[in-house]
């Protein structure tokens, strides 16, 4: 049975020098922080869609990490690599 794919947005979270985002949440220093938000909170089967926050060296590395954490997630504006 194929899983429903979820489209969403992958963004790099801006942190100030103290490691806080714009809403005042503390994330600390380190690699850039990325956040994935699905367009819809629930999928067609009534299950909650995956959302994630994680650190990665680059957007390309973030996409790889996202595909591991949320296999059904699809990021708007990206294509699958040709093999």
Buried (B, 14 or more C-beta within 10 A) or exposed (E): EEEEEBEBEBBEBEBEEEEBBEEEEEBEEEEBBBBBBBEEEEBEEEEEBBBBBBBBEEBEBBBEBBBEBBEBBBBEEEEEEEE
